[in-house]
Amino acid sequence: MSEPHVTLDPRGLDPVQQKLRGPLEEQLTSALQAATDRVRAGYAGEPVEQVCQRLLEETRSGLHPDIAAGFNPDMDEFCRVAVAIVRREAS
């Protein structure tokens, strides 16, 4: 599995939000990748659902509180990362 990456949906963004999209995607991606590394390192046989929730919590903990509060990722995508961790495919 390649490193996870966050891509924001540009629909509905105003011009200011559009300008901030790139840096925000970078910050979210960095937090997700760090969370993936931590969750992978601490994985001890938990079910996918629990790994997915931990991944979300770890990602949010790596963000500024205001950004974390507004971060509502596609949970199907987060769970795909969790499945890869469980299957030990994430490297």
N, C-alpha and C positions, 0 to 999 in steps of 0.2 A: 504494500500500500504506500502510495506517495504521501508526503506531508499534507495534512488537511489545510484548506484555504477557505477564507470567508469572502464571499462576493455579495455585495449589497444590490438589491433590486433598484435600478435608477428611476423606475416609474414613480411619479408623484413627488419627486424631489424638487425643491425650489433651487434657484441658481446658487445660493450660498451653500445649501446642503450638497449640491452637485460638486462644488469646489472642494468640499471637505470629504467627499466620498473616498478618494484614494488613500489619504492618511488614515481615515477611520478603518478602512478595510485592512490596512497594514497592521494597525493596532489590534484589531479583532483577530486577525490571522496569527499574530505573534502570541496573543493570549491563548488561543486555541492550541497552537503547537506546543507551548509550554505545558498546558494542561494535559495534553495527550502524553507527553513525556512523563509527567508525574503520575498520571493514572496508570500508564503502562508499567512503570517501575514498581508501583504499589499493588498491581493486580494480584489477587490471591484466590481466584476461582469464583468470584461473584458472578451472578447472572447478568446478562446483557443490559436489562433494564436498570439495574443498580449502577453498572459501569457508565451507562448513558447519563444518568442523573449526576453522578460524580463528575463526569466530564463537563457538564454544564456548570456545576457549582465551581469547579476549579477554574474554568474559563472566566466566569464572572468575577471570581476573586482576584484575577489578574488585571482587571479593568478599573478605571476610575469609577467611583460609585454612580455618578450620573450616567455614564455610558452603560455600565452593567445593568442599571435599572431599565434602560430602554432596549437592551439586547434581547431579542426574541427570535432565536435562530430556528431554522427548519429542523425540527426534532428528528425527522426521518434521516436527515444528513448526519446529525450528531450520533444517532443510533448506528449508522453505517460505520462510523469511526469506532464506536464501542464494540461492534461485532468484530471488527478487525483486531482490536485489542484482545478480545476474548479468544479469538482464533490464533492469536499471536502472529498475525500477518503484519501488524504495524511495526515499522522498524525505524 
